Amino acid sequence: MTSAATEQRFKILIGERNPLVVAALGDMIGRDGRFDLAGTLQTGEAFLQAASAAEPGFDVAVLGWRLADMDGGEVLAQLQRRDLHPRVVIFSNDHDISILRRCVRLGAQGFCYQFDDPAILFDTLVAVARGRICIPYTDVSKIHDTPLSKLTMRERELLAVLADGWTNLQIATRTGISENTVKYHLKNLYDKLDVRNRAMAVALYASEKSRGSHSAQTADPPHP
């Protein structure tokens, strides 16, 4: 007979920029007999290094949505690009449903909200550690809605010329509007894409194009 004392204990790595959240999570994890605390970190880059190790040293990582240097979506995208497959639970303090959908598209195995009962997080950690996917309810038909799908045709054109390296002055000159107007349109564009700057917008655009190209290449060929 297997007792609770002899069941496997899962090693949990915490990635979170808020030291109060880290302290609270670490204390709760330390009090739960199913888990051992593998460590804590504050940046996405530190997590990517930990995930790249030959023996990562953790079973599941619980990552805050906003780390010190990047958000959870950027971390998940980097994991895909580096062909790394750690088990990740995103721990978000933002109830924006687009964040959940973005995390699912990018391969997160679990997702919890910081205002949920702690038992929900711990049950999610156990499920993910055992190889299952555990996320809140969402309309799965909209999972593949992308940030770019919210853009108008004009905003898509603007994003394309940003990706081509156009400066604000070049955009203003070639479209006949002022640089201030260009900056206004760019701010709206960044807000829609949930990014902070031009580099992040271009990276998101490149990622979406790459995913679309890959899907087209792997799709079944049309019947003659």
ZIBELRA-V699369 format. One line per field, one symbol per residue. burial: I if it has 9 or more other C-alpha atoms within 8 Angstrom, else O. A space follows every 10 residues. Layout:
# ZIBELRA-V699369
burial=???
This chain:
# ZIBELRA-V699369
burial=OOOOOOOOOI IIIIIIIOOO OIOOIIOOII OOOOIIIIOI IIIIOIIIOI IOOOOOOIII IIIIIIIIOI IIIOIIIIII OOOIOOIIII IIIOOOOOII IIIIIIOIII IIIOOOOOOI IOOIIIIIIO OOOIIOOOOO OOIOOOOIOO IOOOIIOOII IIIOOIOIOO IIIOOOOOIO OIIOOOOOII IIIOIOOOOI IIOOIIOIOO OOOOOOOOOO OOOO
